[in-house]
Amino acid sequence: MSELVKLHIDQEKTVRHSAYTSYLVEGLSPKEMDSILNAETWEEKQRNLIRLLNLHDNDYQPGHSLGNCWGCGYGIYGIRHFGGCLIVDIGNTCD
């Protein structure tokens, strides 16, 4: 089994919105991105993203709880493909 890649997560500074911030997520495999993007429902897309963010370490928030933080705290409002990355829209405040 191959070692998990540490994800690079960066605030996407070209996208501005008052309710959310967009983040560029780099490092997911094509298969992992497909499991998110090709999910049948929005809820399944969110669950797959949360699971994968929790599985990988990242350079944005130490540890393996970024998926829970985004999904259960701030809220995931958009997921889209951009090149070999995902752009994920996260709420600016914790509900």
C-alpha positions in Angstrom: 0.0 0.0 0.0 1.4 3.4 -0.9 2.0 6.1 1.6 -0.6 8.9 1.7 0.4 12.2 0.2 0.4 15.3 2.4 -2.2 17.7 0.9 -1.3 21.3 0.0 -4.2 23.6 0.9 -4.1 27.3 0.0 -6.7 30.1 0.1 -7.7 30.9 -3.5 -7.1 34.6 -3.6 -8.8 35.2 -6.9 -12.2 34.2 -5.7 -14.0 36.6 -3.4 -17.4 36.2 -1.7 -18.7 37.6 1.6 -20.2 34.3 2.9 -17.4 31.8 2.1 -13.7 31.4 1.3 -12.4 29.2 -1.5 -9.5 26.9 -1.0 -7.3 25.1 -3.5 -6.8 21.5 -2.5 -3.8 19.8 -4.1 -2.5 16.3 -3.7 -5.6 14.1 -4.0 -5.2 11.2 -6.5 -7.4 11.1 -9.6 -9.3 8.2 -8.1 -9.9 10.2 -4.8 -11.1 13.3 -6.8 -13.3 11.1 -8.9 -14.9 9.6 -5.7 -15.9 13.2 -4.7 -16.8 14.7 -8.1 -18.7 11.6 -9.4 -20.7 11.0 -6.3 -24.4 10.7 -7.0 -25.6 13.3 -4.3 -24.3 16.5 -2.8 -24.3 14.8 0.6 -22.2 12.0 -0.7 -19.7 14.5 -2.3 -19.4 16.2 1.0 -18.9 12.9 3.0 -16.2 11.7 0.6 -14.4 15.1 0.8 -14.6 15.1 4.6 -13.3 11.4 4.8 -10.4 12.1 2.5 -9.4 15.4 4.2 -9.4 13.5 7.5 -7.3 10.7 6.0 -4.5 12.9 4.7 -2.3 15.2 6.6 -2.1 18.7 5.2 -0.1 21.9 5.4 -3.0 24.1 6.3 -4.2 22.7 9.7 -2.0 20.1 11.4 -3.5 16.7 12.1 -6.3 14.8 10.5 -9.4 16.7 11.4 -9.7 19.3 8.6 -12.6 17.5 7.0 -14.6 17.5 10.2 -13.7 21.2 10.8 -14.9 22.2 7.4 -17.8 19.8 7.1 -19.3 20.0 10.6 -18.2 23.5 11.6 -17.9 26.0 8.8 -19.9 24.2 6.1 -18.9 23.1 2.6 -20.7 25.2 0.0 -19.0 24.2 -3.2 -16.7 21.6 -4.7 -15.3 21.9 -8.2 -12.5 20.6 -10.3 -9.7 22.8 -11.5 -6.8 21.2 -13.3 -5.4 18.5 -11.0 -6.9 20.2 -8.0 -10.2 20.9 -6.2 -11.6 24.3 -5.3 -13.6 24.0 -2.2 -15.9 26.8 -0.9 -16.0 26.9 3.0 -18.2 29.1 5.1 -16.6 32.1 6.8 -18.2 31.5 10.1 -19.0 28.4 12.2 -22.7 27.7 12.4 
